[in-house]
Amino acid sequence: MKIAKIIRDGIAILAILVVGIYFGNRFAEPVPFDSEKWKNWTESETEMSLRWDMMNSLRNNHELKGMTKSEIIKLLGEPNSKSNFGFEYYLGFSKRGINTGHLDIKFDENGIVTDFIVTDG
């Protein structure tokens, strides 16, 4: 009976830790978008997810659709990869296990943003 109690208590503690870690990041203070911090970001232990943390502020405060390629570069800097019809920006760790994120921006034939997507995986 003692072993069963120890196992039950261990499972309860583990469940509390998992839930705490999962929800702890969900209620963290939002990070406001800062163009200079975004452009000068280098992935480090202290700022592994800075760009990821700024994504909601970027989406909510900047209308990316309709911007030109040069306006995007002025706002976000040079992308990690680019083609004639898209830019990709690495966002760092997404705080969902070991997943990382990317911001993919799509352009039309005139170089105008038609869509963007944030991926996590």
N, C-alpha and C positions, 0 to 999 in steps of 0.2 A: 504494500500500500504506500510506503514511503517513496518508492521509486516512481509510482504513478503520479504522486503529488509533485515531485520534482520535475517530471516531464511536463505535466500540465502547467506548472508555474513557468517553466522555461519557454514553452510555446507561447504563453501569454505575454511574457516579456519581449520575446522576439517579434510578436505581432505588433506590440506597441511601438517598438523601435522602427519597424518597417513603415508603419503608418505615419509616424513622426517624421521620418526622413522624406517620405513621399510628399506629404502635405507641407512640410517645412519650407520647401522651395516654392510652393504654389502661392504662399502668402507673403513672400519676401517683398520688400519695398521696391516698386518699379524704378528702373533706371532710365532717366530722361535721355533722349537721343542727343548726342553731341557730335557734330560733324568732325571736328578735329580729333577727338578721342577715337572715333570710328576709323578715320583715315590713318592715324598713327598707331593703332592697336597692334601689338605683337602678343601672340599667345604665350602666357607665362602662368606659373602656378597661382599667382594672385589674381589674374584676370583671364582665366580660361574661358569664361563665357560672357565677357563684356558685351560683345556685339549681339549675342543671343539675347542678353538681358535688355538691350536697347531696342530690339525689334518691334515690340508693341508700341513704343513711343514713336518710332520712325513711321510705322503704318498709320498711326492715329493722327500724326501731326504734319505729315508730308504727303501730298497727293503725287505718288510716283507715276501713275498712269497719266500719259500725256506729256511727260517730261522728255527732253531730248537726251541723246547719249552724252553730250557735253554737260548738260545740267546734272545728270546722274553722277558723272565723274567729279564734277565740282562738289556735289553733296557727299559722295561716298568714297571718292578716290578711285584709283585704278582697280579694276576687278582682278580676282585671282585667275580667272580665265575669261576669254571673250571670243565671240565670233561675230559675223555680220549681223546676226539676229538674236544675240543674247549675251548677257554678262552673268558671271557667277561670282558671288562673294562668300567666302568661308566665314561662318559665324562662331566657330569654336564649339565647346561642349554645351549640349542642350539641357543638362541637368536631369536627364532621363537615362540613368545608367552610364554607359560609355558612349552614347550616341553623340554625334556632332551634327551641326546644322549648316544649311546653305541657303542663301537668298539667290534665286534665279530670276533674272529680269529679261523679259522678251520684248523685242523691238519689231516694228513693221519695216517695210522696205524704205521708208523715209527716216528711219532712226528714231522713231517716237515709241515710247513705252506703251505696249498694248496690254501687258499683264505681268504679274510677278507672283512667285510662289516661294514659301518658306518650307524647306524640307528638313526632316529630322530622321536620321537613320544611319 
